[in-house]
Amino acid sequence: MFSGRRIRQARELRRLTQTELAKKVGVGQSAIAHVESEFKNPSRSLITKIAMHTQLPVSFFTTDPLTEFPVQSLLFRAKAAMTKRDAAEASRYAELLNEMAEKMAAHLTQIPLTIPTSISDPSSAAKQTRLALQIPPDEPVPHLMNAVERAGVLILALPAALVGRDAFTVWIERKTVPLPAIAISRNRPGDRLRLSLAHELGHVTMRHLPRLDPDQEKRAYTFAAELLMPEAAMRREITGPITLSSLAVLKPRWRVSIQALIRRAYDLHLLGDRQYRYLFEQLSAKDWRTKEPSNLDIPIEKPRGLRQMAELLYGRQIDYERMAADLHLSSPFLRDAMQEYAESPVVEENRPSSSGNVISFAKP
């Protein structure tokens, strides 16, 4: 028996409509519709063709997906540029990365969720989250991605660039306890990715529902601003005269964009309306609205968790063939997925660094 839900998952992962997949495998669109709805059971020959064109093994189609992330919930908060096909691709990638994590976690000692998840006030939530992440209240967050993972939040690094979104949050039922996972896009500037991750973490701590709600978005931004640019520190460090040059000095320290610092200064009433508009006019004149000076680039943080799990089970030089056989995925898919995660740092003589395992996964 083959799973119709798996066929749909594979098709949408590869950005194919039913008609497009049908054309590739030499059947009519209705045949794909029937097997996806499980009105008819596909032949072995048809599954083999589908497997070939979706670049997944036949064994992948023999079980149902562990989790399904509704496409509509992603579209709720996406920009207009994101299409339903874009959202479906992102959701299916996230589903498979989460499935990999769940299957591997079954063989490892897992870490508990330690961040608060029920605080309504965004500034209070950010301060308590800093405390949970063991970050001093008025100092920069050195590596947000690692801190979030150590707190028990799963990061799903998509091996594809999201259109109209940098990140999104899903809640996963595990042993009747919902746990959060944050999916992030590839190919995003380091400062932008940090702010997007902090924004999604705000949705997690305030338990926002996946719906179109401008107030929720505003509250999540307030959380992210306080988490990455604490008010007390900003009042101490953003002093007059406030210029692009003075803010550029702060960018590498706080690892946020100049634009974010301008907005934070404005929200804290350190800038008036006129100066706020003038600074953004200067940004536009310098063409810094889309790309700030490369000498101020913030390093792109990569998550570590999923790759660390794979290294514990399949070796630091991951045995992709064995991993693919266990997880019923293809080696190329796994290699692409693992490239989005940080490798274990090494020191001289190729010995693992003591800081290589940034998350407390271990074999029981």
N, C-alpha and C positions, 0 to 999 in steps of 0.2 A: 504494500500500500504506500501511496505517496501523498504528501500533504499539499493541498491546494493553497493554503496560507503561505507555505514556503515558496511556491511558484510565484505568487504575487510579490512576496518579499524580495526574491531574487530579481524579478522583472523591474520593480521600482528602484531597487538598488542600482541597476544599470540604466536607469532613466528611459525605459522602454514603455510604450503603450501596449495594450493587448494586440492591436493591429500590427505594430512594428515587430513584436516578438513572433506573432503568427507568421508573418512574411519570412522571417529568418528561418523558422523551423519547418516551413512548407505546409501549414495548415490554415484554416480559416479563423477569423477572429473569434467566432462563436466557440470553436474548440478550446481556445485558451480560456475564454470566459467560463465554460462548463467545468474545466478541470480546476480552475481557481476557486470556484464556488463549490467544488466537490460534488457536482451533479453527475459527473462522470469520472471514472478513474483513468488516468493517463496510461498509455502503453509504455513499456520499458523503452521502446525506440523513441517515443516522443520525449520522455524524461531525459534520455541521453542527449538528444539534440538541444533541449533547453539548458541542460548542464553545460554543454559546450559553448553555447552562445552567451550564457551568463557567467562563465568562467568559475563555476563552482562544481564540486564533486557530486556524483549521483547520490551518494550517501546523505548529502545535505538535505535532500528532499524527502527523506524517509521519516522525519519527525516534525512535529509542529514547532513554531517559534516559542521560546520560553516567555517572551514579553512582546507586547505590541504597544508602540507609542503612537497615539492618534495624530495624524497629520494635521487635523484642524487645530489642535492646541498649539502647534508651532506657528501656523498661519495667523493665529489670533494676534500675536505680538510682532509679527514680521513686517518689514517695510513693503511698500507696494511692489518693489522689484522682485520679491520672491514669488514664484509661481507654485502651483500645486505640485508640479513635477519636482521642483527644487526641494520643497518641503518633504515630499515622499522620499527622495534620495537621502536627505539628512536623517530622517526618522529611521529608515532601514539600516543605515550605517550605525546609528546609535544603538539600535536593537541588537545588532550582531556584536558590537563591542561589549555591550552589557552582558550578552549571553556568554561571551568568552570569559568575562570577569566572574560571572556566577559559577560557571563550570570549574574554573581554576580555583576559585575561593573555597569550593567544597573540599579541597585537599590541603587547605592552609588555615592557620589560625587568623581570624579576621580581627580588624580593629573597630572599636565602637565609635559611634557618632558622638562627638563631644561639643559641637556648637549648639547654641540655643536655637530653637525652632518655633517659638511662640511669642515673640516680643513684638508689640505693635508699633512702638515709637522707633523710627529709623535711626536716630542718633543714639538712643539707648541701646538698640540692637547692635549697632556697629561697635560701641564701646565694650559691650559684653562679649561680642565675637572676638575682638582683639584680646580680651582677657583669656578666652577659651583657646585662642591660637598661640598664647604665651608671647604676645608682642607688647612691648611697653606702650602706654597710652598715648605718647606724643613723639614716637620715633617712626621712621619709614618702615614699611613692610619689605624686608629684603627679597623674599621669594614667595609671592602669594600662592602660586600653584602648589608648591610643596607644602606650605602651611595648611592649605585647604584639604589636601589629600591626607595629611597626618591627622586631621580632625575627623576623618571617616567619610568624607565626601568623594564619591567616585568621579573621576574626570574622564570623559569619553572624548578623546582627541580624534576628530573625524579626518580620514585621509582624503578629504575633499573640501573645497572652499564653499562656505555657505554664501548664498546670495541674499542680501537684505538683512542678515543677522550675523553677529559675531559669535553668539552663544545662546543656548536655551537650556532650561531645566526640566527634568522629568522626575517623578516620584515612582519608586519601584517597591512593590509589596514583597517583603522577604520575611517569612515566618510570621506573617500577620502584622509586621511592623514596617511602615513605609519609610524607605530610605531615599535620600536625594542623590541624583547624578546630574552633573553639568556637562553638556556637550559643547565643545569649542571648535571653531573653524580653523583651518590651516591658512597660512599666508596672511596673517594680520600683524601690523606693527606691534612691538612689545608693549608700548604704553597703552595703546588702544585695547589690546587683549587683556591687560591687567584690569582696566576700568570695566570692561565687559564682564570679566569673571567676578569682580567685586559686586557689580550690579546684579548678576544672577544669584550670588550668595545672599544678597539682600532679599530677593524673592524667597529664598530658602528659609532664612531666619524669621521672616515675617509671614511665612506660610501662605503666600499669595496664590490664588487660583489661576490656572492658565486661561486667561480671558483678556479681551481688549478693555483695558481700564487705565486711562491716563493718570489717575491718582496713584495707582499701584506703581506705574513707571516712575512717577515723580518721587515717590517714597523710596523706591529701589535706588534711584540716582542719589538721593540724600544720604542713604546708607553707604553707598560706594564712596561718596565724597568724604564722609567722616571716617570711613575705614582707611582710606589711602591718604587723606589729607586732613588729619585731625584739627579741629577748630583751634585748640589751644596752641598747637605748633604753628599753624598758619598765621595766627595773630602775632606770634613772636617773630616769624621769619619773613613774612611779606610786609616789608616796611617801605615807606615812601623815599624817593619818588618811585612809583611802580611803573616799570618799563618792560619792553620785551627782553631787553638785556638782563635786567634784574631777575626776571622770572626764568630766563634761560639758565641762570646759575642754579636755580632750585630744581630744575627738571631732572638731572642725573641723580640728585640726592633722593627725591621723592618718587622717581620712576613713573611720572605721569607727564602728559603732554603740557606744553605751554598753554594751549587752549583750555585745558582742564584747570590749570592754576588761575587763569584769568576768570573763568566762571566761578571758581571757589572764592576768589577774592571779592567778586561782585556779590555773591550770595551772603558773604559775611559782612557786607557793607564796608569793605576796605576800599572799594572803588565806587564812584558815582556812575550814573547812567552815561554821562558824556564821555568820561575816560574809558569806560567799558566799550562803548562803540568805537572810540578812537583806536584802542588797541586791536580790535578785530579788523578795523580798516587797514591798520598796518600789517596784520597777518595776511590779509588778502593781497595787499600791494606787493608783499614779498613772496606771494604764492606759497605761504606756509599753512593755509587752511587744509590742504590735502596732504602735504608732505613737509614736515618740519626739518630743519637742517640735519643732514646725515651725521654730522659730528656729534649730535645730541641724541642719536638713536638709542633707545632702550633695548637691551638684549631680550630676545624672544624667549620667554619661559616655556619649558616643556614639562608636562606631567611625567611622573615616574611610575605610578602604581601598577598599571596593567603590564608594563614591560617587566617590572620587578617580579610580579607573579609568574610570568612566563620564564624568567631566568631561574627562579627557584625550582620550577618543575621541569624545565627542559634545558638547563645549563646556561651559563653566562653567554656563551656562543650558542644561541638558541637553535635547537634541533627542529627546524621548521617542518620537516617531513613527519616526524613523530607528533608534533603539535597539531599539524593539519589532520592527521589520522584520528587523533583523540577528539578534536573539536568539530570534525566533519566540515572543514573549510579547506580552501586551496592554499598552498604555500605562497603564491604571489599575493593573495589577499592579506595573509598574515604579515608578510614582509612589509607591504605598504602600510598596514596599520601600525606596526611596531616602529616605523620610521618617525612617527609623530610623537613618540615617547622618548624620554632621555635615557641614554645608556648608562650603565654603571660606571662612575668615574674610576680611573685606574691611576696607580702611582708607579714609580720605577719598578722594573722587573715584572711588569704586567700583573702586579698583585692588586686585588680590589682595594679601593680606598675605603677607609672606615666610614666615610660619609656617603658611600654608594647607595646604601639602602635607606632612603629618606623616609620610608613608611614601615611601620612595624608588622609587616607580613612575615610569617615564618611557618615552617612545616611543623605540624603538631607532634 
